[in-house]
Every structure is written in C-alpha cells, then in structure tokens.
Amino acid sequence: MARPCQVEVWRHAPRGPDGLVTPAGWALASRIAETLRRPYAVVLAGTAPSCIQTARAFGFSDYRVDAVFDSPLAETLGDLLPQIRRAAEERALTLLEAFLRVPAARDLL
C-alpha cells in the first residue's frame, strides 16, 4: 500500500512590474521559510523568475524547475476554481480539501 503523502502549494512572492520578486516579497518569503516543515522530498518551481526566486527565498538550494507549473496550468486551475469552490461549500471543506476531491484538479498534480 502506498504511503500517504502531503503536498504543499505556494504561489510566488509579491513581484513588481518587471516580474521579479520585490524586496518586500523577499522579506515575506524569508519569514514564511521559517514556518516550512522540512525536509521535503521534492521542491518544484515554475520557470518564471519569480517562482525560482521564491524557491530560493524559501531557502531551497535544491529544487527542480518544471514548465508544468507555468501559466497554462494556472489557467486550467482558474477554470476549475468555480467547481472547487462549489465542492468546498457543499461539503464544508477547505479549498485545498475540495481541490483534492475534484478529479480534474487532482489529476493536475
């Protein structure tokens, strides 16, 4: 039987008009880094500079950059958000719990 696993999803830190993480974003990500439950089996980041910068600001030197986390995925998730919200409301779940119960969303993982 497969062991249960836990998945954490973080968005990039606040970024400026240039697409790079702002100084305030670096500071926020550094504070969040103190709360992360390490170690992680794998850390994945999208190809956007802000995603990579956030992984670094979280203190990860060993991470994998994967284009699957770029905007097409975000667009797909955006399309699924109404269904995820509906599932959350109907079943009194958090959005993450509902996400994991919507097959099309779960399959994205």
MIDOSE-1310 file (N, C-alpha, C; in nm, 2 decimals, decimal comma, always signed):
residues 109
marp	+0,08/-0,12/+0,00/+0,00/+0,00/+0,00/+0,09/+0,12/+0,00; +0,05/+0,22/-0,08/+0,13/+0,34/-0,09/+0,12/+0,43/+0,04; +0,23/+0,49/+0,08/+0,22/+0,57/+0,19/+0,15/+0,70/+0,16; +0,07/+0,75/+0,26/+0,01/+0,88/+0,23/+0,11/+0,99/+0,21
cqve	+0,09/+1,09/+0,13/+0,18/+1,20/+0,12/+0,11/+1,33/+0,14; +0,19/+1,43/+0,16/+0,13/+1,56/+0,19/+0,19/+1,65/+0,08; +0,11/+1,74/+0,02/+0,15/+1,83/-0,08/+0,13/+1,97/-0,03; +0,22/+2,06/-0,04/+0,21/+2,20/-0,01/+0,22/+2,28/-0,14
vwrh	+0,14/+2,37/-0,17/+0,14/+2,45/-0,29/+0,16/+2,60/-0,24; +0,26/+2,66/-0,29/+0,28/+2,81/-0,26/+0,29/+2,88/-0,39; +0,23/+3,00/-0,39/+0,24/+3,09/-0,50/+0,37/+3,17/-0,48; +0,42/+3,23/-0,59/+0,54/+3,31/-0,58/+0,51/+3,43/-0,49
aprg	+0,62/+3,48/-0,44/+0,62/+3,60/-0,35/+0,57/+3,72/-0,44; +0,53/+3,83/-0,37/+0,49/+3,95/-0,45/+0,60/+3,99/-0,54; +0,56/+4,03/-0,66/+0,65/+4,07/-0,76/+0,62/+4,21/-0,82; +0,72/+4,27/-0,88/+0,70/+4,41/-0,93/+0,66/+4,40/-1,08
pdgl	+0,64/+4,52/-1,14/+0,60/+4,52/-1,28/+0,70/+4,45/-1,37; +0,83/+4,44/-1,33/+0,93/+4,37/-1,41/+0,92/+4,22/-1,39; +0,83/+4,17/-1,31/+0,81/+4,02/-1,29/+0,90/+3,96/-1,19; +0,99/+4,04/-1,13/+1,08/+3,99/-1,03/+1,03/+4,01/-0,89
vtpa	+1,07/+3,93/-0,80/+1,02/+3,94/-0,66/+1,07/+4,07/-0,60; +0,98/+4,15/-0,54/+1,02/+4,28/-0,48/+1,09/+4,25/-0,35; +1,16/+4,36/-0,30/+1,23/+4,34/-0,17/+1,13/+4,30/-0,06; +1,01/+4,35/-0,06/+0,91/+4,31/+0,04/+0,87/+4,17/+0,02
gwal	+0,87/+4,12/-0,11/+0,84/+3,98/-0,14/+0,95/+3,89/-0,09; +1,07/+3,93/-0,10/+1,18/+3,85/-0,05/+1,17/+3,84/+0,10; +1,14/+3,95/+0,17/+1,13/+3,95/+0,31/+1,01/+3,86/+0,36; +0,90/+3,87/+0,29/+0,79/+3,79/+0,32/+0,82/+3,64/+0,31
asri	+0,88/+3,60/+0,19/+0,92/+3,46/+0,17/+1,02/+3,42/+0,27; +1,11/+3,50/+0,31/+1,21/+3,46/+0,42/+1,14/+3,43/+0,55; +1,04/+3,51/+0,58/+0,96/+3,49/+0,71/+0,88/+3,36/+0,69; +0,82/+3,34/+0,58/+0,75/+3,21/+0,56/+0,84/+3,09/+0,57
aetl	+0,96/+3,11/+0,52/+1,06/+3,00/+0,52/+1,08/+2,94/+0,66; +1,07/+3,03/+0,76/+1,08/+2,98/+0,90/+0,97/+2,89/+0,94; +0,86/+2,89/+0,87/+0,74/+2,81/+0,91/+0,73/+2,68/+0,83; +0,81/+2,66/+0,73/+0,80/+2,54/+0,64/+0,85/+2,42/+0,72
rrpy	+0,78/+2,31/+0,70/+0,81/+2,18/+0,76/+0,91/+2,10/+0,68; +1,03/+2,11/+0,70/+1,13/+2,05/+0,63/+1,16/+1,91/+0,69; +1,22/+1,82/+0,62/+1,26/+1,83/+0,48/+1,15/+1,79/+0,39; +1,17/+1,83/+0,26/+1,07/+1,80/+0,16/+1,13/+1,69/+0,06
avvl	+1,05/+1,60/+0,01/+1,10/+1,50/-0,08/+1,14/+1,57/-0,21; +1,07/+1,67/-0,25/+1,10/+1,74/-0,38/+1,04/+1,88/-0,37; +1,11/+1,97/-0,43/+1,06/+2,11/-0,44/+1,06/+2,14/-0,59; +0,94/+2,19/-0,64/+0,92/+2,22/-0,78/+0,89/+2,37/-0,79
agta	+0,94/+2,43/-0,90/+0,91/+2,57/-0,92/+0,88/+2,58/-1,07; +0,79/+2,68/-1,10/+0,77/+2,71/-1,24/+0,89/+2,78/-1,30; +0,89/+2,81/-1,43/+1,00/+2,86/-1,50/+1,01/+3,02/-1,48; +0,91/+3,08/-1,44/+0,91/+3,23/-1,42/+1,01/+3,27/-1,32
psci	+1,09/+3,37/-1,34/+1,19/+3,42/-1,25/+1,13/+3,43/-1,10; +1,01/+3,48/-1,09/+0,96/+3,50/-0,96/+0,94/+3,37/-0,88; +0,90/+3,26/-0,96/+0,89/+3,13/-0,90/+1,02/+3,08/-0,85; +1,13/+3,09/-0,93/+1,26/+3,05/-0,89/+1,31/+3,13/-0,78
qtar	+1,29/+3,26/-0,78/+1,34/+3,35/-0,67/+1,27/+3,31/-0,54; +1,14/+3,28/-0,55/+1,07/+3,24/-0,43/+1,12/+3,11/-0,37; +1,15/+3,01/-0,45/+1,21/+2,89/-0,40/+1,34/+2,92/-0,33; +1,42/+3,01/-0,39/+1,55/+3,05/-0,32/+1,52/+3,13/-0,19
afgf	+1,43/+3,22/-0,20/+1,40/+3,29/-0,07/+1,34/+3,20/+0,04; +1,28/+3,09/+0,00/+1,23/+3,00/+0,10/+1,35/+2,92/+0,15; +1,47/+2,93/+0,09/+1,59/+2,87/+0,14/+1,62/+2,74/+0,08; +1,56/+2,71/-0,04/+1,58/+2,58/-0,11/+1,69/+2,61/-0,21
sdyr	+1,80/+2,53/-0,20/+1,91/+2,54/-0,30/+1,89/+2,42/-0,40; +1,82/+2,32/-0,36/+1,79/+2,20/-0,44/+1,65/+2,20/-0,48; +1,61/+2,25/-0,60/+1,48/+2,25/-0,65/+1,48/+2,22/-0,79; +1,36/+2,18/-0,85/+1,35/+2,14/-0,99/+1,26/+2,24/-1,05
vdav	+1,30/+2,30/-1,17/+1,22/+2,39/-1,24/+1,14/+2,31/-1,35; +1,01/+2,33/-1,35/+0,92/+2,25/-1,43/+0,82/+2,34/-1,50; +0,81/+2,34/-1,63/+0,72/+2,43/-1,70/+0,57/+2,39/-1,68; +0,55/+2,27/-1,62/+0,41/+2,23/-1,60/+0,34/+2,33/-1,50
fdsp	+0,42/+2,40/-1,42/+0,37/+2,50/-1,33/+0,35/+2,64/-1,39; +0,37/+2,65/-1,51/+0,36/+2,78/-1,58/+0,21/+2,81/-1,61; +0,19/+2,93/-1,67/+0,05/+2,98/-1,68/-0,05/+2,89/-1,74; -0,03/+2,80/-1,83/-0,13/+2,71/-1,88/-0,20/+2,63/-1,76
laet	-0,11/+2,59/-1,67/-0,16/+2,52/-1,55/-0,25/+2,61/-1,47; -0,20/+2,73/-1,45/-0,27/+2,83/-1,37/-0,41/+2,86/-1,44; -0,41/+2,87/-1,57/-0,53/+2,89/-1,64/-0,63/+2,78/-1,62; -0,58/+2,66/-1,63/-0,66/+2,54/-1,61/-0,72/+2,54/-1,47
lgdl	-0,64/+2,57/-1,37/-0,69/+2,58/-1,23/-0,79/+2,69/-1,22; -0,77/+2,80/-1,28/-0,87/+2,91/-1,28/-1,00/+2,86/-1,34; -1,00/+2,78/-1,44/-1,12/+2,73/-1,50/-1,19/+2,64/-1,40; -1,11/+2,56/-1,32/-1,17/+2,47/-1,23/-1,21/+2,53/-1,10
lpqi	-1,17/+2,65/-1,07/-1,20/+2,72/-0,94/-1,35/+2,72/-0,91; -1,44/+2,75/-1,00/-1,58/+2,75/-0,96/-1,63/+2,61/-0,91; -1,58/+2,51/-0,97/-1,62/+2,37/-0,93/-1,55/+2,34/-0,80; -1,43/+2,38/-0,77/-1,36/+2,36/-0,65/-1,44/+2,43/-0,54
rraa	-1,47/+2,56/-0,56/-1,54/+2,64/-0,46/-1,68/+2,58/-0,43; -1,75/+2,53/-0,53/-1,88/+2,47/-0,51/-1,86/+2,34/-0,42; -1,76/+2,26/-0,45/-1,74/+2,14/-0,37/-1,71/+2,17/-0,23; -1,63/+2,28/-0,21/-1,59/+2,32/-0,07/-1,72/+2,36/+0,00
eera	-1,80/+2,44/-0,06/-1,93/+2,49/+0,01/-2,02/+2,38/+0,04; -2,04/+2,29/-0,06/-2,14/+2,18/-0,05/-2,09/+2,08/+0,06; -1,97/+2,06/+0,08/-1,91/+1,96/+0,17/-1,85/+2,02/+0,29; -1,85/+2,15/+0,31/-1,79/+2,21/+0,42/-1,64/+2,18/+0,43
ltll	-1,57/+2,20/+0,32/-1,43/+2,16/+0,31/-1,35/+2,29/+0,29; -1,22/+2,29/+0,32/-1,13/+2,39/+0,28/-1,11/+2,39/+0,13; -1,06/+2,49/+0,07/-1,04/+2,49/-0,08/-0,94/+2,38/-0,12; -0,84/+2,36/-0,03/-0,74/+2,26/-0,07/-0,80/+2,12/-0,06
eafl	-0,88/+2,10/+0,04/-0,95/+1,97/+0,05/-1,04/+1,95/-0,07; -1,12/+2,05/-0,11/-1,20/+2,04/-0,22/-1,12/+2,02/-0,35; -1,01/+2,09/-0,36/-0,92/+2,07/-0,48/-0,89/+1,92/-0,50; -0,85/+1,86/-0,39/-0,81/+1,72/-0,39/-0,93/+1,62/-0,42
rvpa	-1,05/+1,67/-0,41/-1,17/+1,59/-0,43/-1,23/+1,61/-0,57; -1,18/+1,71/-0,64/-1,23/+1,73/-0,78/-1,13/+1,66/-0,87; -1,18/+1,55/-0,93/-1,08/+1,47/-1,01/-1,00/+1,55/-1,11; -1,06/+1,64/-1,19/-0,98/+1,71/-1,29/-0,87/+1,80/-1,23
ardl	-0,90/+1,85/-1,11/-0,80/+1,93/-1,04/-0,69/+1,84/-0,98; -0,73/+1,73/-0,92/-0,64/+1,64/-0,85/-0,54/+1,58/-0,96; -0,60/+1,56/-1,08/-0,52/+1,50/-1,19/-0,40/+1,59/-1,23; -0,42/+1,72/-1,21/-0,31/+1,81/-1,24/-0,19/+1,79/-1,16
l	-0,20/+1,74/-1,04/-0,09/+1,71/-0,96/+0,00/+1,60/-1,02
